[in-house]
Structures are given as C-alpha cells and as structure tokens.
C-alpha cells in the first residue's frame, strides 16, 4: 500500500504578502521610496545632474529620520550636491512625498548616473500624393504665410511620428 502525504496544497498569494514575510514593512517602504526617487530623479536635480548622479539608498537614522545616499561620478558633483543638500531634500519631498529625509550623503562611484534612453523615431517617407493631400486640406486657409506654416507642420508631424 502506498501512503499519501497529508501536506496542504499550495495556493496563490499576492506577492507583497510574500515579500512582507521576508522583508519588514519599513524596508519595503524604503525600497519603494528609492524606486520613486530613481524615476523622478531628473525632475528633482535636473537632467545634467541626473546624468552624473543617482540615489542608491535610504538609510534610517538614530533619531528616526532618513538619510539619502547619492552615488556621483566625480568629486565636483559630490561637492555640488553637498552644497545643495537642503534644496534636494525639499525637492525629494515635493516630487516623491518621502517624509523624514534629514541628511544627504554622497559617494563617488564610477559610472554613476541615470542616463536617459534615446528614443528612436521612425521616419515616414512623404510621397507626392501625401503632399497633395496636405495641400488640399489647407486650401481654405486664406492667409498665405499661415497656410505655408501649417503645411510645413503637417509634413513634419507626418515624417517624424513615433
């Protein structure tokens, strides 16, 4: 005779309950906070600084507040961030609603920065038939300079559609 195990069958559970069992809720909040900061980093510090720096950790402090660690690719950028730490702290709250951020530290790290992905645009070839169609749609516009600008805008829009 074979003996069957009396083990329960598994059931699907939401992923956040499984992660909460592994990580504490405070740690989950810090991880989600870093994700929000990374997504909004260019809005917080500007595109030039975002290409040369990135937030890497939110660390709890002894007084219950949070400290932000920012990786930078050059010591000059680190100094600039240290000088603007109060503005960065306020912008972090304004853009990502992270409360209790009291300190900002920098760490020089080669290759740091969030580079913006370059979008490749598909260009369409404009045929004579398309040009005629654009011209026919604009024949009711009486002002010649306005009609010319509208024609050029329609061609540009058609050519560089994403």
Residue frames as qw, qx, qy, qz and C-alpha x, y, z in Angstrom:
[[0.000, 0.886, 0.464, 0.000, 0.00, 0.00, 0.00],
 [0.393, 0.367, -0.030, 0.843, 1.21, 3.49, -0.82],
 [0.285, -0.654, -0.489, 0.502, 0.91, 6.14, 1.72],
 [0.226, 0.764, 0.260, 0.545, -0.24, 9.61, 0.66],
 [0.325, -0.009, -0.359, 0.875, 1.22, 12.66, 2.30],
 [0.120, -0.776, -0.606, 0.125, -1.13, 14.84, 4.26],
 [0.304, -0.223, 0.055, 0.924, 0.52, 18.03, 3.08],
 [0.304, 0.746, 0.353, -0.476, -1.68, 21.00, 2.19],
 [0.580, 0.506, 0.393, 0.503, -1.85, 22.06, -1.42],
 [0.285, -0.270, -0.026, 0.919, -0.32, 25.43, -2.14],
 [0.234, 0.826, 0.512, 0.008, -2.38, 28.40, -3.14],
 [0.408, 0.488, 0.105, 0.764, -1.56, 31.63, -4.92],
 [0.332, -0.761, -0.337, 0.444, -0.95, 34.66, -2.73],
 [0.260, 0.958, -0.004, 0.121, -0.26, 38.28, -3.62],
 [0.723, 0.337, -0.289, 0.530, 3.45, 38.93, -3.99],
 [0.033, -0.670, 0.297, -0.680, 3.52, 41.74, -1.44],
 [0.793, -0.513, 0.125, -0.303, 2.36, 39.40, 1.34],
 [0.953, 0.036, -0.090, 0.286, 5.19, 37.01, 0.50],
 [0.457, 0.529, -0.227, 0.678, 7.71, 39.86, 0.42],
 [0.381, -0.701, 0.181, -0.575, 6.38, 41.25, 3.70],
 [0.939, -0.343, -0.012, -0.023, 7.05, 37.86, 5.27],
 [0.817, 0.160, -0.089, 0.547, 10.70, 38.15, 4.16],
 [0.295, 0.306, -0.114, 0.898, 11.25, 41.90, 4.48],
 [0.094, -0.496, -0.582, 0.637, 9.91, 44.21, 7.14],
 [0.242, 0.840, 0.479, 0.083, 7.28, 46.77, 6.10],
 [0.174, -0.893, 0.120, 0.396, 9.75, 49.58, 6.87],
 [0.416, -0.315, 0.648, 0.555, 12.31, 48.05, 4.50],
 [0.383, 0.506, 0.709, 0.307, 9.63, 47.69, 1.81],
 [0.072, 0.952, 0.256, -0.154, 8.73, 51.37, 2.19],
 [0.275, -0.730, 0.379, 0.498, 12.40, 52.37, 1.80],
 [0.444, 0.004, 0.749, 0.492, 12.78, 50.19, -1.32],
 [0.288, 0.730, 0.589, 0.191, 9.67, 51.67, -2.90],
 [0.106, -0.936, -0.040, 0.332, 10.93, 55.14, -1.91],
 [0.368, -0.458, 0.560, 0.585, 14.22, 54.55, -3.75],
 [0.398, 0.351, 0.750, 0.394, 12.26, 53.39, -6.80],
 [0.126, 0.910, 0.394, -0.034, 10.17, 56.56, -6.77],
 [0.247, -0.825, 0.217, 0.460, 13.29, 58.70, -6.33],
 [0.447, -0.169, 0.672, 0.566, 15.05, 56.99, -9.24],
 [0.330, 0.598, 0.667, 0.298, 12.05, 57.54, -11.52],
 [0.014, 0.962, 0.266, 0.057, 11.74, 61.22, -10.57],
 [0.651, -0.420, 0.056, 0.630, 15.47, 61.97, -10.17],
 [0.367, 0.293, 0.335, 0.817, 15.73, 64.14, -13.29],
 [0.192, -0.799, -0.363, -0.439, 12.83, 66.28, -12.00],
 [0.629, -0.723, -0.180, 0.220, 14.45, 66.58, -8.58],
 [0.535, -0.559, 0.219, 0.594, 18.02, 67.56, -9.53],
 [0.359, 0.773, -0.235, -0.468, 17.77, 68.39, -13.23],
 [0.934, 0.355, -0.020, -0.026, 18.87, 66.39, -16.28],
 [0.411, 0.705, -0.504, 0.281, 22.55, 67.40, -16.13],
 [0.309, -0.503, 0.682, -0.431, 22.91, 66.31, -12.50],
 [0.889, 0.002, 0.307, -0.339, 20.79, 63.19, -13.08],
 [0.828, 0.491, -0.269, 0.034, 23.21, 62.01, -15.76],
 [0.374, 0.546, -0.597, 0.454, 26.05, 62.25, -13.23],
 [0.186, -0.230, 0.726, -0.620, 24.36, 61.13, -10.02],
 [0.620, -0.242, -0.611, -0.429, 21.75, 58.67, -8.75],
 [0.566, -0.493, 0.395, -0.530, 20.09, 57.85, -5.43],
 [0.510, 0.223, -0.830, -0.031, 21.25, 54.46, -4.17],
 [0.450, -0.285, -0.806, 0.258, 19.87, 54.05, -0.64],
 [0.391, -0.676, -0.005, -0.624, 17.60, 55.45, 2.04],
 [0.520, 0.033, -0.735, 0.434, 19.16, 54.70, 5.42],
 [0.499, -0.775, -0.349, -0.171, 17.34, 55.03, 8.76],
 [0.200, 0.574, -0.427, 0.670, 18.99, 57.37, 11.27],
 [0.311, -0.136, -0.787, 0.515, 19.16, 57.04, 15.05],
 [0.181, 0.179, 0.334, -0.907, 16.67, 59.88, 15.50],
 [0.489, 0.444, 0.711, -0.243, 14.06, 58.09, 13.33],
 [0.412, 0.753, -0.110, -0.501, 14.63, 60.19, 10.21],
 [0.891, 0.301, 0.274, 0.204, 16.03, 59.00, 6.87],
 [0.203, -0.694, 0.420, 0.549, 19.33, 59.71, 5.18],
 [0.789, 0.598, 0.093, -0.107, 19.73, 59.65, 1.39],
 [0.542, -0.424, 0.532, 0.493, 22.92, 58.24, -0.13],
 [0.598, 0.767, 0.021, -0.230, 23.66, 59.54, -3.62],
 [0.756, -0.091, 0.408, 0.504, 26.26, 58.00, -5.93],
 [0.271, 0.908, -0.092, -0.306, 28.13, 60.51, -8.09],
 [0.894, 0.335, 0.066, 0.290, 30.66, 60.05, -10.87],
 [0.486, 0.486, -0.185, 0.702, 33.01, 62.90, -9.89],
 [0.412, -0.367, -0.515, 0.656, 34.05, 64.66, -6.66],
 [0.027, -0.029, -0.069, -0.997, 32.98, 68.05, -8.06],
 [0.493, -0.356, -0.540, -0.582, 29.43, 66.75, -8.46],
 [0.577, -0.400, -0.653, 0.284, 29.59, 65.43, -4.88],
 [0.241, -0.197, -0.279, 0.909, 30.55, 68.88, -3.64],
 [0.249, -0.169, -0.318, -0.899, 27.74, 70.46, -5.66],
 [0.581, -0.416, -0.644, -0.273, 25.20, 68.05, -4.15],
 [0.496, -0.356, -0.556, 0.564, 26.51, 68.72, -0.63],
 [0.062, -0.063, -0.070, 0.994, 26.09, 72.45, -1.20],
 [0.457, -0.124, -0.321, -0.821, 22.53, 71.97, -2.48],
 [0.196, -0.111, -0.960, 0.165, 21.52, 69.28, 0.03],
 [0.214, 0.342, 0.553, -0.729, 18.70, 71.37, 1.54],
 [0.493, 0.369, -0.231, -0.754, 17.16, 72.07, -1.89],
 [0.407, 0.144, -0.865, -0.255, 17.49, 68.40, -2.85],
 [0.018, -0.169, -0.884, 0.435, 15.85, 67.31, 0.39],
 [0.373, 0.403, 0.311, -0.776, 12.89, 69.65, -0.20],
 [0.498, 0.356, -0.491, -0.620, 12.60, 68.58, -3.85],
 [0.207, 0.040, -0.977, -0.006, 12.58, 64.91, -2.81],
 [0.179, 0.352, 0.737, -0.549, 9.56, 65.59, -0.62],
 [0.398, 0.480, 0.000, -0.782, 7.84, 67.74, -3.26],
 [0.492, 0.365, -0.606, -0.507, 8.29, 65.25, -6.12],
 [0.535, 0.047, -0.840, -0.075, 8.12, 61.89, -4.35],
 [0.635, -0.571, -0.065, -0.516, 6.46, 62.61, -0.97],
 [0.747, -0.043, -0.552, 0.368, 9.23, 60.95, 1.05],
 [0.392, -0.854, 0.005, -0.341, 8.89, 62.25, 4.59],
 [0.762, -0.620, 0.157, 0.101, 11.56, 62.45, 7.26],
 [0.788, 0.369, -0.028, 0.491, 14.53, 62.93, 4.95],
 [0.367, -0.915, -0.001, 0.169, 17.08, 64.81, 7.04],
 [0.376, -0.649, 0.507, 0.425, 20.56, 64.08, 5.64],
 [0.791, 0.606, -0.046, -0.063, 22.13, 63.70, 2.22],
 [0.552, -0.543, 0.534, 0.338, 25.44, 61.90, 1.72],
 [0.648, 0.660, -0.286, -0.250, 27.43, 61.38, -1.44],
 [0.761, -0.281, 0.542, 0.219, 29.62, 58.52, -2.58],
 [0.293, 0.661, -0.500, -0.477, 31.95, 58.76, -5.57],
 [0.723, 0.067, 0.688, 0.001, 31.29, 55.78, -7.81],
 [0.042, -0.295, 0.633, 0.714, 32.49, 55.35, -11.39],
 [0.118, -0.208, -0.824, -0.514, 29.69, 55.23, -13.93],
 [0.051, 0.493, 0.696, -0.519, 27.07, 56.67, -11.59],
 [0.231, 0.283, -0.131, -0.922, 24.14, 58.46, -13.13],
 [0.533, 0.442, 0.698, -0.184, 20.79, 57.79, -14.70],
 [0.060, -0.209, 0.532, 0.818, 21.14, 58.20, -18.42],
 [0.604, 0.423, 0.246, -0.629, 18.07, 58.98, -20.41],
 [0.602, 0.156, 0.735, 0.270, 17.26, 56.42, -23.06],
 [0.118, 0.351, -0.373, -0.851, 17.44, 57.82, -26.52],
 [0.652, 0.432, 0.534, -0.320, 14.19, 57.31, -28.38],
 [0.220, -0.104, 0.694, 0.678, 14.50, 56.28, -31.96],
 [0.493, 0.501, 0.237, -0.670, 11.90, 57.84, -34.17],
 [0.550, 0.292, 0.719, 0.308, 10.53, 56.15, -37.18],
 [0.125, 0.479, -0.181, -0.850, 10.58, 58.45, -40.18],
 [0.620, 0.507, 0.594, -0.074, 7.99, 58.18, -42.87],
 [0.290, 0.006, 0.503, 0.814, 8.67, 58.95, -46.48],
 [0.328, 0.610, 0.310, -0.652, 6.43, 61.73, -47.74],
 [0.446, 0.270, 0.705, 0.481, 5.12, 60.98, -51.22],
 [0.042, -0.081, -0.291, -0.952, 3.74, 63.44, -53.75],
 [0.397, -0.488, -0.687, -0.364, 0.29, 62.02, -53.06],
 [0.466, -0.559, -0.519, 0.448, 0.66, 62.92, -49.37],
 [0.221, -0.203, 0.007, 0.954, 1.85, 66.43, -50.24],
 [0.199, -0.277, -0.519, -0.784, -1.15, 66.96, -52.49],
 [0.471, -0.557, -0.681, -0.056, -3.48, 65.69, -49.76],
 [0.393, -0.464, -0.351, 0.712, -1.97, 68.12, -47.21],
 [0.066, -0.052, 0.221, 0.972, -2.28, 70.99, -49.68],
 [0.307, -0.412, -0.640, -0.572, -5.90, 70.16, -50.46],
 [0.464, -0.585, -0.626, 0.228, -6.78, 70.08, -46.75],
 [0.330, -0.506, -0.185, 0.775, -5.30, 73.57, -46.32],
 [0.230, 0.345, 0.479, 0.773, -6.75, 75.24, -49.41],
 [0.215, -0.816, -0.494, -0.211, -9.44, 77.02, -47.36],
 [0.487, -0.637, -0.128, 0.584, -6.84, 78.94, -45.32],
 [0.386, 0.893, 0.173, 0.152, -6.63, 82.40, -46.92],
 [0.219, -0.905, 0.351, 0.099, -3.52, 83.74, -45.19],
 [0.775, 0.510, -0.370, 0.052, -0.58, 82.56, -47.32],
 [0.150, 0.562, -0.701, 0.412, 2.07, 82.61, -44.57],
 [0.622, -0.236, 0.548, -0.507, -0.22, 80.76, -42.14],
 [0.931, 0.265, -0.001, -0.250, -1.04, 78.17, -44.82],
 [0.582, 0.574, -0.547, 0.182, 2.67, 77.64, -45.50],
 [0.152, -0.467, 0.717, -0.494, 3.43, 77.16, -41.79],
 [0.793, -0.046, 0.390, -0.466, 0.52, 74.75, -41.37],
 [0.865, 0.425, -0.240, -0.115, 1.71, 72.80, -44.42],
 [0.358, 0.560, -0.673, 0.324, 5.26, 72.54, -43.03],
 [0.423, -0.339, 0.643, -0.541, 3.94, 71.48, -39.62],
 [0.905, 0.118, 0.156, -0.379, 1.75, 68.77, -41.16],
 [0.757, 0.486, -0.432, 0.066, 4.69, 67.39, -43.14],
 [0.089, 0.524, -0.712, 0.459, 6.96, 67.40, -40.08],
 [0.648, -0.201, 0.499, -0.539, 4.31, 65.68, -37.98],
 [0.934, 0.262, -0.035, -0.241, 3.76, 63.03, -40.64],
 [0.593, 0.577, -0.532, 0.180, 7.51, 62.48, -41.15],
 [0.183, 0.382, -0.740, 0.523, 8.54, 62.10, -37.50],
 [0.776, -0.372, -0.053, -0.507, 5.70, 60.14, -35.98],
 [0.185, -0.464, 0.828, -0.253, 6.88, 57.82, -33.18]]
